[in-house]
C-alpha cells in the first residue's frame, strides 16, 4: 500500500476517479435491451470478441469471454441487427423493438470460406472490434497454416507478433516487451499453467486442434487480470460441436493428433489427444551409431464437457494433462532420466442473472511436477519439484446502459511448492512452501460520448506468506477520431509474488519460488500509447509505444553453491530493470479482388537489468534483449485448392558474455597449473544477426468421400542459414578455442490432416 503513495498526487487522483463511478447514481433504466450469444453456425461454438451492432444507430457491443453480448439504451423502431467475426459471413436480421420490452437473440455465423470454392467473404469490421490497447487475437487457423518446425504450435505462432521475442529455434518461451517468461500469466480455460512446454521447451503444451481462442495482452492489461508484472496469454479450449459428430486426425513427423467432438442430450463434449511419434527416427539414429535417448516421448490430453442447463445457465468441465519422459545415457555407467508434466482442471458456471448482469464462477486446480535424476556409477542423484495451485474465482459484468459498464470479481486460492534433493536414496534437502492468496478487482468503463472511453479500476492482492497487501490501480483512455482512426493510452501498476529458476536448454528443470517474509514481491509500472488506423477494408495499421519498470526483482543467486543452513531470503539476489520499445503491426487482408494476405510485425525495443554486486552494479542487457525484430508473414492463394505461405524473420543478435583470454598460474604447493580466464562485462557482446525463411504449400480437398483433407509440404530455413545458438569455449586451450553451436539446418516437413 505504501508504494502506491509514492505516485504523484495528481496521478493517484486520476486513477481513483473512475472507481467513484460505481458509487454515483447511474442514469435511468434503459427502455430496451438486446442480449444473446454469437455462435459458429456449423458447431454452435461460441465466438469470443465478435462484433454486434445496429446498422442504423451504430450502437453495439463486443462478445465477452463466453461469447455473450449486451446492447442497452435502444429506442423503439425497426433496425438491422448485424453480427460479424473475422473468417465468417456477416449475419444480418431485421428486428422490430417495442418500448419497455427486452429481447434475446442468439445468432449463428457461417464460416466464410467454403471447401472447394474460391469464395472469400470478409466480416464487416469496425475499429470497435480491437479496442483494447496491447491486445492481439490469435485465431487457431493462423496457428495451423504457418510453416512449422515439425508441428504447429501456439507459442511459436505468437512469437511472430510485435513485442514478443523468441529466445531461439529450440524455445517456445515467450519474452514479451522485455519481460522473462515467468512475467507472463498463462491461462487455459481460466486455469493457471506453470510450465507450458514439451520436448525440453521446443513446443508448448497447447494442442492447436483443441483451441478455440487465444488472446495476448502484451501490456497495460486491465484489472480483471493480475499476478504477473508483464503480460497475459488467455487461452480457451473448444466446447465441442453441438450439432453433429466431428473428428480430425493429423499425421506428422514429430507428433500425431486426434480430435473428436459431438453433441449429446444436454450439451456437447470434446476430447483432443496428441502423442510424439519419434520412436522410428530414434531407432534409426541409434542403429547408425548416434548417441540418442533410449526412451523419449511426450503426450497430452484435453477434454471438455458442457451442460446447457437452461438458456441462462451453462456448466462446463475442462481438464488437461500432459507428460514428457526421457532416458538418456551420456557415459558408460551414467544415465539421465527426466519426467515432467502439467495437470489442470476447471469447473465453470456461467449464469445470466438478467439482461444487464452476467456472471462466471470457476473452481480450478493446477499442478506442475518435475522429477529429474542422474545415475552415475550406480549411484542415483534425484530431484523433485512441484507447484500445486487450487483456486476459486468469480467475475461479474453489469451493463446498466450504453454509457457505463462495471466489472468486478475475486480470485482466491492456495499455493504449495515442494523442492527435494536425494543422494544415494538419502534425502539431503527438503523444503515446502505454502501460502494462501486472495485478489479482488473493480473496473468501471465510462463512455462520456461516442468518441471517448475511460476505463479505470484497481486490483487488490494479498499474499499470506509475508502478509503482503498491495493495491494495483489502472487507467486507460480511448479516443475515436473517426471509424478509421483510434488513439489509446494506458497506465497501471502490477505486482508479482512468484519467480522462476529456469534452464532454457531443459525446461523440465524449471522451479518456481515465491515471495515470503524477507522476500518482497516484485512490482512495476507500465505506460502505453497506441494508434490504430484502418484506412481501407483491406488494411490495418497498429502502432504502440511502451515503457515499463521492474522493481524488487528477486532471483535465485547463482553464486550460491550449497543451500544447507541458509535462511530462505539468503538464497536470492535482488535487483531492478526497465524496458521500452516501439511496435508496428501492418496487416493486409484477402479480398475477392486480391489473393494475397499477411502482415508485417516490427519491434524496436530495449530491456535492462541490474543486481547489486553484479557487473560492477551497472545495468546489463539480458540474453533475450534485441534491438530489432522483424517478421513478415504472407499467404498467396494459387487457386481453389492450393495456397503458398512464407514467413521471413530477422532479429538483432542476442547478448552474450565474451571470454577475453586466460593465463596459467602455478601454486607453491606443487599442484597442477590452474588456468583462470578473463571475461568481458556481462552480456556486452552480440551474436551475429538472426534471419530465416520458412515456406510451405498447402492443398485442401476431398478424401474419398470420408471428409476434407489438408496436405502440408513445408521447408523450414529454406536457404539453410546456420544461425548461432551460442558459443562454447575450450578453456584448456591457449589461446582459448571458441566453437559455434548452431541452430536448425534446412528441414523438410510434411503433415496430413483428415477432417471427418
Phi, psi and omega per residue, in radians:
X1 nan -0.633 -3.096
X2 -1.137 -0.590 -3.119
X3 -1.094 -0.542 3.115
X4 -1.158 -0.550 -3.114
X5 -1.202 -0.320 -3.139
X6 -1.324 -0.223 3.107
X7 -1.194 2.580 3.075
X8 -0.977 2.528 -3.062
X9 -0.994 -0.740 -3.106
X10 -1.141 -0.589 3.133
X11 -1.223 -0.679 3.108
X12 -1.074 -0.701 3.138
X13 -1.101 -0.733 -3.132
X14 -1.128 -0.593 -3.114
X15 -1.363 -0.505 -3.095
X16 -1.555 -0.394 -3.114
X17 -0.973 -0.781 -3.140
X18 -1.048 -0.464 3.139
X19 -1.156 -0.469 -3.114
X20 -1.261 -0.326 -3.125
X21 -1.007 -0.645 -3.114
X22 -1.168 -0.317 -3.118
X23 -1.678 -0.239 -3.129
X24 -1.409 2.615 3.066
X25 -1.073 2.257 3.124
X26 -1.445 2.805 -3.075
X27 -1.132 2.957 -3.048
X28 -1.030 2.744 -3.093
X29 -1.030 2.434 3.131
X30 -1.206 2.724 -3.133
X31 -1.395 -0.775 -3.042
X32 -2.371 2.411 3.108
X33 -2.305 2.404 3.042
X34 -2.001 2.295 3.086
X35 -2.314 2.964 3.066
X36 2.770 3.093 3.068
X37 -1.859 2.533 2.992
X38 -1.845 2.249 -3.004
X39 -2.299 2.774 2.947
X40 -1.235 2.242 -3.066
X41 -1.189 -0.380 -3.112
X42 -1.549 -0.552 -3.032
X43 -2.145 -0.187 -3.023
X44 1.106 0.390 2.999
X45 -1.207 2.250 3.140
X46 -1.202 2.572 -3.079
X47 -1.907 2.140 -3.121
X48 -1.525 2.373 3.108
X49 1.163 0.529 2.994
X50 -1.339 2.689 -3.080
X51 -1.768 2.276 3.139
X52 -2.290 2.292 3.137
X53 -2.806 2.861 3.033
X54 -1.680 2.148 -3.039
X55 -1.032 -0.733 -3.019
X56 -1.219 -0.554 -3.072
X57 -1.964 -0.246 -3.057
X58 1.097 0.215 2.994
X59 -1.258 2.334 -3.071
X60 -2.824 -2.975 -3.104
X61 -2.765 2.930 3.054
X62 -2.004 2.353 3.123
X63 -1.148 2.545 -3.097
X64 -1.486 -2.907 -3.080
X65 -1.132 -0.217 3.091
X66 -1.819 0.051 -3.129
X67 1.413 0.325 -3.049
X68 -1.853 2.534 -3.138
X69 -2.318 2.777 3.057
X70 -2.451 2.218 3.043
X71 -2.114 2.144 -3.057
X72 -2.028 3.108 3.047
X73 1.025 0.748 3.135
X74 -1.667 2.560 3.126
X75 -1.690 2.687 3.093
X76 -1.023 2.569 3.121
X77 2.617 -3.115 3.110
X78 -1.905 2.259 -3.031
X79 -2.369 2.934 2.999
X80 -1.803 1.932 3.111
X81 -1.550 2.147 -3.023
X82 -2.119 2.379 3.051
X83 -2.230 2.405 -3.109
X84 -2.518 2.675 3.132
X85 -2.752 2.416 -3.073
X86 -1.029 2.263 -3.124
X87 1.603 0.050 -3.123
X88 -2.230 2.689 3.040
X89 -1.210 2.445 3.101
X90 -1.147 2.330 -3.133
X91 -1.746 2.342 3.092
X92 -2.372 2.494 3.007
X93 -2.626 2.532 3.089
X94 -1.483 2.287 -3.141
X95 -2.231 2.481 3.060
X96 -1.971 2.099 -3.071
X97 -1.830 2.335 3.133
X98 -1.947 2.555 -3.066
X99 -1.017 2.376 3.056
X100 1.409 0.047 -3.119
X101 -1.964 2.701 3.072
X102 -2.034 2.653 -3.001
X103 -2.279 2.518 3.079
X104 -2.091 2.053 3.108
X105 -2.197 1.921 2.987
X106 -1.632 2.140 -3.003
X107 -2.028 2.487 -3.139
X108 -2.004 2.224 -3.132
X109 -1.828 2.389 3.129
X110 -1.581 2.424 3.074
X111 -0.969 2.528 -3.007
X112 -1.384 -0.656 -3.072
X113 -1.695 2.095 -3.118
X114 -1.718 2.302 -3.088
X115 -0.949 2.264 3.055
X116 1.519 -0.104 3.119
X117 -2.044 2.505 3.082
X118 -1.562 1.280 -3.068
X119 -2.139 2.241 3.085
X120 -2.245 2.105 3.088
X121 -2.203 1.930 3.128
X122 -1.531 2.492 3.104
X123 -1.170 2.533 2.997
X124 -1.246 1.909 -2.985
X125 -2.069 2.203 3.051
X126 -1.737 2.908 -3.135
X127 -1.137 -0.243 3.108
X128 -1.068 -0.465 -3.003
X129 -1.182 -0.473 -3.034
X130 -2.113 0.851 -3.033
X131 -1.182 -0.819 -2.924
X132 -1.070 2.286 -3.107
X133 -1.257 2.464 3.093
X134 1.296 0.234 -3.057
X135 -1.908 2.373 3.032
X136 -2.211 2.210 3.018
X137 -1.572 2.350 -3.129
X138 -2.103 2.028 -3.119
X139 -1.441 2.486 3.096
X140 -0.977 -0.596 3.135
X141 -1.098 -0.656 3.103
X142 -1.076 -0.725 -3.132
X143 -1.087 -0.746 -3.040
X144 -1.354 -0.438 -3.054
X145 -1.450 -0.363 -3.079
X146 -1.230 2.525 2.964
X147 -1.041 2.308 -3.010
X148 -2.279 2.664 3.107
X149 -1.352 1.534 3.094
X150 1.266 -0.478 -3.026
X151 -2.669 2.283 3.043
X152 -1.054 2.381 -3.025
X153 -2.469 2.402 -3.090
X154 -1.131 -0.927 -3.041
X155 -1.197 -0.604 3.104
X156 -1.173 -0.511 3.042
X157 -1.250 -0.734 3.125
X158 -1.076 -0.571 -3.114
X159 -1.111 -0.224 3.104
X160 -1.430 -0.197 -3.088
X161 -1.404 2.694 3.140
X162 -1.135 2.524 3.119
X163 1.490 -0.048 -3.091
X164 -2.131 2.171 -3.043
X165 -1.959 2.629 3.012
X166 -1.797 2.395 -3.129
X167 -1.270 -0.643 -3.124
X168 -2.942 3.088 3.047
X169 -1.122 -0.324 -3.037
X170 -1.818 0.224 -3.085
X171 -2.304 2.304 3.024
X172 -1.721 0.157 -3.135
X173 -1.091 2.566 -3.108
X174 -1.821 2.078 3.073
X175 -1.952 1.696 -2.956
X176 -1.855 2.111 3.088
X177 0.831 0.869 3.047
X178 1.439 0.090 -3.128
X179 -1.752 2.647 3.063
X180 -1.377 2.892 -3.077
X181 -0.994 -0.554 -3.121
X182 -1.274 -0.159 3.092
X183 -1.558 0.136 3.083
X184 -1.991 2.170 3.068
X185 -1.410 2.142 3.116
X186 -1.858 2.110 -3.134
X187 -2.095 2.331 3.010
X188 -2.132 1.969 -3.053
X189 0.862 0.863 3.073
X190 1.206 0.248 -3.106
X191 -2.004 2.312 3.130
X192 -1.179 2.359 3.067
X193 -2.048 2.225 -2.929
X194 -1.738 -0.383 3.034
X195 -2.535 1.399 -3.025
X196 -1.445 1.203 -3.097
X197 -2.507 2.643 2.979
X198 -2.195 2.831 2.955
X199 0.978 0.863 3.132
X200 1.084 0.458 -3.131
X201 1.669 -0.014 -3.124
X202 -1.122 -0.612 3.131
X203 -2.308 2.749 3.038
X204 -1.477 2.913 -3.074
X205 -1.433 -0.021 -2.978
X206 -1.630 2.024 3.136
X207 -1.263 2.058 -3.074
X208 -1.084 -0.435 3.125
X209 -1.237 -0.396 -3.079
X210 -1.582 -0.180 -2.942
X211 -1.595 2.378 3.051
X212 -1.701 -0.746 -3.005
X213 -2.681 2.474 3.048
X214 -2.297 2.207 3.058
X215 -2.180 2.296 -3.119
X216 -1.947 2.041 3.044
X217 -1.696 1.735 -3.008
X218 -1.311 -0.396 3.140
X219 3.084 2.852 -3.127
X220 1.050 0.564 -3.025
X221 -1.281 2.718 -2.966
X222 -1.302 3.064 -3.011
X223 -1.174 -0.343 -3.107
X224 -1.218 -0.225 3.072
X225 -1.994 2.597 3.118
X226 -2.869 3.103 3.081
X227 1.721 -0.113 3.114
X228 -2.375 2.621 -3.114
X229 -1.277 -0.512 -2.892
X230 -1.939 -1.052 -2.870
X231 -2.688 3.059 -3.118
X232 -2.438 2.374 2.948
X233 -2.058 1.962 -3.030
X234 -1.897 1.966 -3.025
X235 -2.036 2.385 3.099
X236 -2.155 2.301 3.061
X237 -1.372 2.776 3.078
X238 -1.126 2.573 3.087
X239 -1.409 -0.512 -3.052
X240 1.950 2.619 -3.086
X241 -1.243 2.146 -3.130
X242 -1.607 0.030 -3.086
X243 -1.973 -0.663 -3.074
X244 -2.750 2.833 3.066
X245 -1.163 2.409 3.141
X246 -2.488 2.405 3.119
X247 -2.386 2.745 3.109
X248 -2.585 2.293 3.127
X249 -2.244 2.376 -3.131
X250 -2.260 2.256 3.044
X251 -1.875 2.211 -3.126
X252 -2.405 2.975 -3.107
X253 -1.241 -0.607 -3.120
X254 -1.630 -0.780 -3.054
X255 -2.586 2.771 3.055
X256 -2.142 2.606 -3.021
X257 -2.283 2.618 3.050
X258 -2.418 2.250 3.134
X259 -2.234 2.245 3.128
X260 -2.262 2.459 3.085
X261 -2.709 2.646 -3.062
X262 -2.910 2.805 3.015
X263 -1.451 2.810 2.924
X264 -2.501 -3.066 -2.929
X265 -0.965 -0.687 -3.026
X266 -1.913 0.136 -3.127
X267 2.876 -2.194 -3.093
X268 -2.663 2.907 3.081
X269 -2.486 2.781 3.120
X270 -2.582 2.396 2.973
X271 -2.330 2.465 3.107
X272 -2.376 2.241 -3.102
X273 -2.182 2.522 3.109
X274 -2.531 2.395 3.076
X275 -2.489 2.506 3.079
X276 -1.142 2.617 3.139
X277 -2.259 0.758 -3.085
X278 -1.520 -0.156 -3.030
X279 -0.948 -0.800 3.119
X280 -1.062 -0.707 3.126
X281 -1.143 -0.776 3.134
X282 -1.096 -0.684 3.136
X283 -1.111 -0.745 3.131
X284 -1.134 -0.735 3.117
X285 -1.133 -0.672 -3.130
X286 -1.136 -0.710 3.135
X287 -1.207 -0.449 3.120
X288 -1.461 0.004 3.078
X289 1.706 0.012 3.115
X290 -1.272 2.579 3.063
X291 -1.515 1.852 -3.099
X292 -2.305 2.861 3.136
X293 -1.033 2.493 3.005
X294 -1.177 -0.630 3.132
X295 -2.389 2.281 2.951
X296 -2.669 2.276 3.010
X297 -2.851 2.767 2.930
X298 -2.442 2.728 3.076
X299 -2.613 2.777 2.963
X300 -2.608 2.790 -3.045
X301 -2.508 2.174 3.058
X302 -2.010 2.460 3.048
X303 -2.554 2.659 3.123
X304 -2.694 2.367 3.064
X305 -2.256 2.358 -3.072
X306 -2.080 2.398 3.109
X307 -2.097 1.982 3.084
X308 -1.540 1.558 -3.040
X309 -1.166 -0.934 3.052
X310 -2.479 -3.133 3.063
X311 -1.093 -0.426 -3.081
X312 -1.879 0.026 -3.107
X313 -2.359 2.196 3.094
X314 -2.330 2.417 3.109
X315 -2.160 2.296 3.016
X316 -2.344 2.489 3.105
X317 -2.013 2.205 -3.052
X318 -2.221 2.412 -3.127
X319 -2.454 2.604 3.060
X320 -2.501 2.420 2.890
X321 -2.580 2.485 -3.126
X322 -2.552 2.751 -3.049
X323 -2.631 2.439 2.964
X324 -2.014 2.461 3.119
X325 -2.474 2.260 3.123
X326 -2.496 2.425 2.997
X327 -2.222 2.146 -2.984
X328 -2.364 1.992 3.061
X329 -1.409 2.177 -3.116
X330 -2.045 0.071 3.029
X331 -2.784 3.106 -3.063
X332 -1.062 -0.715 3.130
X333 -2.232 0.852 -3.126
X334 -2.551 2.395 -3.113
X335 -2.502 2.483 3.100
X336 -1.977 2.227 3.102
X337 -2.118 2.427 3.117
X338 -2.504 2.254 3.009
X339 -2.327 2.266 3.106
X340 -2.686 2.768 3.141
X341 3.141 3.011 -3.133
X342 -2.069 2.634 2.943
X343 -2.401 2.337 3.077
X344 -2.387 2.703 3.067
X345 -2.612 2.437 3.061
X346 -2.491 2.538 3.031
X347 -2.175 2.062 -3.044
X348 -2.110 2.272 3.070
X349 -2.002 2.091 3.079
X350 -1.814 2.196 -3.096
X351 -2.317 2.257 3.043
X352 -1.713 1.870 -3.130
X353 -1.198 -0.797 3.085
X354 -2.829 -2.958 -3.065
X355 -1.113 -0.273 -3.042
X356 -2.060 -0.160 -3.059
X357 -2.195 2.089 -3.087
X358 -2.152 2.557 -3.069
X359 -2.512 2.696 2.987
X360 -2.354 2.320 3.038
X361 -2.242 2.259 -2.990
X362 -2.372 2.314 2.943
X363 -1.869 2.353 -3.067
X364 -2.295 2.718 2.992
X365 -2.485 2.339 -3.120
X366 -2.487 2.418 3.104
X367 -2.513 2.290 2.979
X368 -2.053 2.310 -3.119
X369 -2.422 2.379 3.113
X370 -2.259 2.402 -3.106
X371 -2.391 1.294 3.062
X372 -1.420 2.571 3.040
X373 -2.649 2.657 3.096
X374 -2.092 2.483 3.035
X375 -2.143 1.966 -3.107
X376 -2.163 2.125 -3.085
X377 0.905 0.769 3.112
X378 1.154 0.190 3.106
X379 -1.849 2.096 -3.100
X380 -1.526 2.463 2.913
X381 -2.098 2.047 -3.009
X382 -2.109 2.620 3.115
X383 -2.398 2.567 3.065
X384 -2.429 2.247 2.998
X385 -2.478 2.530 -3.086
X386 -2.678 2.735 2.987
X387 -2.340 2.235 -3.122
X388 -2.134 2.305 -3.042
X389 -2.350 2.071 3.011
X390 -1.958 2.359 -3.081
X391 -2.591 2.818 3.034
X392 -2.345 2.273 -3.121
X393 -2.412 2.683 3.109
X394 -2.488 2.508 3.139
X395 -2.366 2.369 3.107
X396 -2.155 2.411 3.036
X397 -2.153 2.187 -3.128
X398 -2.180 2.145 -3.122
X399 -2.150 1.577 -3.100
X400 -1.293 -0.523 3.142
X401 -2.809 -3.092 -3.034
X402 -1.435 0.070 3.093
X403 -1.827 -0.402 -3.073
X404 -2.216 2.493 2.986
X405 -2.506 2.279 -3.099
X406 -2.056 2.350 3.002
X407 -2.159 2.451 3.094
X408 -2.647 2.677 3.139
X409 -3.070 -3.139 -3.138
X410 -2.471 2.802 3.076
X411 -2.632 1.975 -3.109
X412 -2.304 2.611 -3.106
X413 -3.030 -2.948 -3.085
X414 -2.420 2.278 3.115
X415 -1.900 2.462 2.996
X416 -2.352 2.180 3.124
X417 -2.082 2.264 -3.091
X418 -2.157 2.324 3.086
X419 -2.402 2.135 -3.097
X420 -2.381 2.530 2.998
X421 -2.155 2.448 3.047
X422 -2.322 2.386 3.088
X423 -2.179 2.141 -3.120
X424 0.929 0.795 3.089
X425 1.157 0.269 3.072
X426 -2.043 2.229 -3.115
X427 -1.216 2.158 -3.127
X428 -1.864 -0.339 3.111
X429 -2.705 2.419 3.101
X430 -2.615 2.264 3.128
X431 -2.538 2.291 3.090
X432 -2.195 2.222 3.122
X433 -2.000 2.253 3.089
X434 -2.235 2.438 3.126
X435 -2.730 2.435 2.986
X436 -1.564 2.680 3.088
X437 -2.492 2.727 3.124
X438 -2.623 2.434 3.115
X439 -2.428 2.547 3.051
X440 -2.457 2.604 -3.141
X441 -2.466 2.732 3.043
X442 -2.433 2.333 -3.101
X443 -2.456 2.281 -3.129
X444 -2.128 2.229 3.044
X445 -1.862 2.249 -3.102
X446 -2.207 2.242 3.093
X447 -1.970 1.563 -3.122
X448 -1.131 -0.408 3.077
X449 -2.717 2.932 3.124
X450 -1.072 -0.270 -3.064
X451 -1.758 -0.133 -3.083
X452 -2.250 2.443 3.035
X453 -2.335 2.222 3.093
X454 -2.041 2.168 3.131
X455 -2.162 2.038 3.141
X456 -2.285 2.660 3.128
X457 -3.065 -3.092 3.118
X458 -2.688 2.667 3.098
X459 -2.158 2.315 3.084
X460 -1.915 2.231 -3.112
X461 -2.175 2.466 3.117
X462 -2.260 2.354 3.105
X463 -2.209 2.137 -2.979
X464 -1.173 -0.737 -3.110
X465 -1.304 1.742 -3.036
X466 1.886 -0.163 3.087
X467 0.953 0.926 -3.110
X468 -1.674 2.290 3.056
X469 -2.221 2.083 -3.024
X470 -2.280 2.565 3.105
X471 -1.924 2.322 -3.072
X472 -2.178 1.512 3.134
X473 -1.359 2.570 -3.138
X474 -2.527 2.594 -3.110
X475 -2.617 2.419 3.034
X476 -2.417 2.617 3.126
X477 -2.242 2.500 3.080
X478 -2.388 2.362 3.094
X479 -2.239 2.067 3.098
X480 -1.562 1.866 3.124
X481 -1.251 -0.754 2.980
X482 -2.819 -3.036 -3.088
X483 -1.199 -0.161 3.120
X484 -1.905 -0.045 -3.002
X485 -2.500 2.277 -3.095
X486 -2.439 2.340 3.070
X487 -1.986 2.468 -3.073
X488 -2.435 2.718 3.037
X489 -2.643 2.578 3.129
X490 -2.601 2.559 3.064
X491 -2.513 2.546 -3.141
X492 -2.971 2.840 3.051
X493 -1.986 2.521 -3.048
X494 -2.426 2.472 3.122
X495 -2.114 2.623 3.112
X496 -2.423 2.285 -3.074
X497 -1.863 0.052 -3.109
X498 -2.151 2.689 2.990
X499 -2.471 2.765 -3.019
X500 -2.140 2.201 2.917
X501 -1.534 1.991 -2.991
X502 -2.205 2.609 3.032
X503 -2.183 1.875 -3.013
X504 -1.077 -0.564 -3.108
X505 -1.204 -0.586 -3.114
X506 -2.377 1.600 -3.063
X507 -1.159 -0.259 3.097
X508 -1.145 -0.255 3.090
X509 -1.516 -0.064 -3.065
X510 -0.984 2.337 -3.122
X511 -2.299 2.242 3.125
X512 -1.627 2.459 3.028
X513 -2.287 2.805 -3.041
X514 -2.122 2.861 2.905
X515 -1.118 2.779 -3.119
X516 -2.856 -3.058 3.068
X517 -1.056 2.048 -3.080
X518 1.640 -0.164 3.088
X519 -2.200 1.626 -3.066
X520 -1.260 2.644 3.114
X521 -1.172 2.690 3.030
X522 -1.301 2.670 3.045
X523 -2.597 2.783 -3.138
X524 -2.836 2.818 3.106
X525 -2.006 2.520 3.121
X526 -2.161 2.440 3.105
X527 -2.299 2.194 -3.050
X528 -2.366 2.369 2.994
X529 -2.122 2.375 -3.079
X530 -2.324 2.653 3.095
X531 -2.423 2.214 3.138
X532 -2.250 2.352 -3.105
X533 -2.379 2.474 3.038
X534 -2.261 1.399 -3.045
X535 -1.093 -0.601 3.088
X536 -2.449 3.053 3.123
X537 -1.143 -0.373 -3.054
X538 -1.648 -0.244 -2.987
X539 -2.221 2.472 3.006
X540 -2.255 2.470 3.077
X541 -2.331 2.073 3.100
X542 -2.081 2.360 3.063
X543 -2.359 2.388 3.109
X544 -2.444 2.505 3.036
X545 -2.059 2.360 -3.117
X546 -2.369 2.678 2.988
X547 -2.503 2.348 -3.130
X548 -2.494 2.561 3.083
X549 -1.915 2.711 3.092
X550 -2.399 1.982 -3.076
X551 -2.093 2.648 -3.136
X552 0.964 0.715 3.018
X553 -1.105 2.251 3.107
X554 -2.072 2.201 -3.100
X555 -2.328 2.712 3.057
X556 -1.097 2.285 -3.083
X557 -1.303 2.003 -3.082
X558 -1.191 -0.210 3.141
X559 -1.400 -0.223 -3.095
X560 -1.453 2.137 -3.140
X561 -1.750 -0.515 -3.073
X562 -2.273 2.116 -3.103
X563 -1.444 -0.179 -3.022
X564 -1.054 2.258 3.042
X565 1.423 -0.055 -3.117
X566 -1.510 2.486 2.973
X567 -1.227 2.723 -3.050
X568 -0.954 -0.811 -3.067
X569 -1.202 -0.301 -3.138
X570 -1.372 -0.089 3.123
X571 -1.490 -0.109 -2.968
X572 -1.972 2.729 2.852
X573 -1.979 2.646 -3.035
X574 -2.163 2.426 -3.095
X575 -2.715 -2.845 -3.108
X576 -2.612 2.971 -3.140
X577 -2.867 3.076 3.076
X578 -2.699 2.860 3.094
X579 -2.668 2.547 3.048
X580 -2.600 2.787 -3.120
X581 -3.108 3.081 -3.126
X582 -2.367 2.302 -3.083
X583 -2.170 2.505 3.075
X584 -2.294 2.308 3.075
X585 -2.277 1.925 -3.124
X586 -1.992 2.097 -3.021
X587 -2.049 2.344 3.039
X588 -2.006 2.178 -3.119
X589 -1.752 2.654 3.074
X590 -1.286 2.548 3.118
X591 -2.429 2.918 3.116
X592 -1.027 -0.367 -3.096
X593 -1.674 -0.184 -3.010
X594 -2.468 2.254 -3.077
X595 -1.580 0.044 -3.066
X596 -1.806 2.361 2.945
X597 -2.479 2.969 -3.133
X598 2.640 -2.904 3.138
X599 -2.722 2.818 3.008
X600 -2.079 2.195 3.136
X601 -2.118 2.108 -3.123
X602 -2.233 2.429 3.089
X603 -2.317 2.265 2.928
X604 -1.945 2.015 -3.009
X605 -2.599 2.785 3.117
X606 -2.482 2.428 3.029
X607 -2.431 2.522 -3.078
X608 -2.429 2.673 3.073
X609 -2.326 2.745 3.060
X610 -2.612 2.260 3.084
X611 -2.256 2.400 -3.106
X612 -1.046 2.324 3.104
X613 1.488 0.008 -3.141
X614 -2.047 2.431 3.035
X615 0.964 0.674 -3.137
X616 0.982 0.612 3.114
X617 1.031 0.456 3.104
X618 -1.763 2.706 3.018
X619 -1.167 2.525 3.112
X620 -2.426 2.697 3.088
X621 -1.432 2.270 2.996
X622 -1.165 2.950 -3.050
X623 -0.983 -0.637 -3.034
X624 -1.507 0.132 3.048
X625 -1.242 2.212 3.075
X626 -2.479 2.356 -3.082
X627 -1.263 -0.812 -3.064
X628 -2.102 2.378 2.997
X629 -2.381 2.212 -3.132
X630 -2.346 2.263 3.058
X631 -2.287 2.268 3.099
X632 -2.108 2.100 -3.105
X633 -2.124 2.263 -3.127
X634 -2.506 2.582 3.032
X635 -2.191 2.343 3.041
X636 -2.197 2.148 -3.067
X637 -1.536 1.940 -3.035
X638 -1.391 -0.280 -3.114
X639 3.013 -2.705 -3.094
X640 -1.244 -0.455 -2.993
X641 -2.112 -0.370 -3.009
X642 -1.912 2.521 3.086
X643 -2.436 2.423 3.081
X644 -1.897 2.305 -3.121
X645 -2.199 2.419 3.089
X646 -2.388 2.444 3.088
X647 -2.302 2.074 3.082
X648 -1.986 2.333 -3.134
X649 -2.231 2.439 3.049
X650 -2.389 2.447 3.125
X651 -2.647 2.548 3.001
X652 -1.039 2.523 3.132
X653 -1.065 2.545 -3.116
X654 -1.269 2.765 3.124
X655 -1.357 2.520 3.021
X656 -2.629 2.863 3.135
X657 -1.700 2.121 -3.063
X658 -1.510 2.443 3.018
X659 -1.549 2.096 -3.013
X660 -1.534 -0.551 -3.112
X661 3.012 -3.112 3.082
X662 -2.569 2.984 3.110
X663 -2.626 2.736 -3.123
X664 -1.592 2.626 -3.100
X665 -2.501 2.020 3.113
X666 -1.720 2.311 -3.114
X667 -1.668 2.624 -3.138
X668 -1.087 -0.356 -3.106
X669 -1.228 -0.196 -3.129
X670 1.514 0.108 3.111
X671 -1.222 2.959 -3.124
X672 -1.068 2.717 3.116
X673 -1.075 2.510 3.019
X674 -1.774 2.669 -3.112
X675 -2.201 1.334 3.079
X676 -1.109 2.659 3.111
X677 -2.162 2.739 -3.094
X678 -2.000 2.309 3.132
X679 -2.047 2.773 3.056
X680 -1.381 -3.078 3.113
X681 -1.124 2.662 -2.997
X682 -1.015 2.129 3.047
X683 0.962 0.609 3.109
X684 -1.528 -0.274 3.111
X685 -1.650 2.881 -3.117
X686 -2.265 2.414 2.984
X687 -1.221 2.845 3.050
X688 -1.041 2.738 3.133
X689 -1.033 2.584 -3.131
X690 -1.767 2.335 2.954
X691 -2.688 2.644 -3.024
X692 -2.811 2.535 3.071
X693 -2.158 2.203 3.040
X694 -1.995 2.385 3.114
X695 -2.298 2.736 3.136
X696 -2.786 2.641 3.030
X697 -2.061 2.383 3.142
X698 -2.177 2.308 3.083
X699 -2.097 2.279 3.073
X700 -1.921 2.525 3.110
X701 -3.017 -3.017 3.112
X702 -1.697 2.472 -3.089
X703 -1.985 1.555 3.047
X704 0.846 0.640 3.105
X705 1.309 0.004 -3.135
X706 -1.469 -0.387 -3.108
X707 2.767 -2.962 3.115
X708 -1.607 2.551 3.092
X709 -2.161 2.818 3.042
X710 -2.403 2.154 3.100
X711 -1.906 2.228 3.132
X712 -2.080 2.186 3.059
X713 -2.024 2.091 -2.977
X714 -2.330 2.680 3.069
X715 -2.299 1.951 -3.131
X716 -1.594 2.355 -3.096
X717 1.025 1.063 -2.931
X718 -1.021 -0.631 3.125
X719 -1.774 0.338 2.984
X720 0.925 0.855 3.022
X721 -1.288 2.034 -3.136
X722 -1.542 1.432 3.133
X723 -1.142 2.601 -3.099
X724 -1.472 2.206 3.050
X725 -1.450 -0.944 3.047
X726 -2.863 2.952 3.048
X727 -1.790 2.441 2.991
X728 -1.950 2.541 -3.033
X729 -2.109 2.221 3.063
X730 -1.598 1.774 -3.034
X731 -1.362 -0.163 3.127
X732 -1.411 -0.241 3.117
X733 -1.561 2.662 3.072
X734 -2.415 1.891 0.106
X735 -1.258 2.850 -3.095
X736 -1.049 2.350 3.134
X737 -1.616 2.264 3.132
X738 -1.910 2.192 3.073
X739 -1.923 2.582 -3.136
X740 -1.759 2.191 3.040
X741 -1.749 2.075 -2.995
X742 -1.731 2.831 3.091
X743 -1.623 -2.690 -2.937
X744 -1.074 2.402 2.920
X745 -1.432 -2.966 3.029
X746 -1.182 2.289 -3.060
X747 -2.326 2.121 2.998
X748 -1.445 2.651 3.122
X749 -2.521 2.526 3.093
X750 -2.444 2.424 3.058
X751 -2.526 2.650 -3.123
X752 -2.308 2.207 -3.117
X753 -2.123 2.288 3.081
X754 -2.011 2.125 3.126
X755 -1.837 1.941 -3.029
X756 -2.174 nan nan
